[in-house]
Amino acid sequence: MSVPVEHVNTAAFPLVAAERLQVALKDHDVTAEVHDGYGLALVSVWVGLVVWCDGLWFWWRVGWNERSKSVMYARHPATDPARAARRVAFQYADLRARRARPEVTSGAAPVQPDGSAS
């Protein structure tokens, strides 16, 4: 006997899928936090890398299209969290590699804790 569609609690689907992605990301040594509400779930991975989930799809920002002045997104079916995790892990590694700490230029005065230059 099957459950009628109108009796299925679809509100839980985004959270369940996001939690599966979180577990799959651990296989790539990527830790993430899951948050849910308003029919969506978010997997917070890194600064600038948040994966959204509506229960059907995962999607995340992958760049900026200068020509059209719009954000570019990648998406992946929520039914395949293992492969989505692999793609997100590649994006995570790329973001970490590009986020190098700025170097202090020679001759720059050190800044004191009160914000003044010495």
Secondary structure by P-SEA (a helix, b strand, c coil): cccccccccccaaaaaaaaaaaaaaaaacccccccccccbbbbbccccbbbbbcccbbbbbccccccccbbbbbbbbcccaaaaaaaaaaaaaaaaaacccccccccccccccccccc
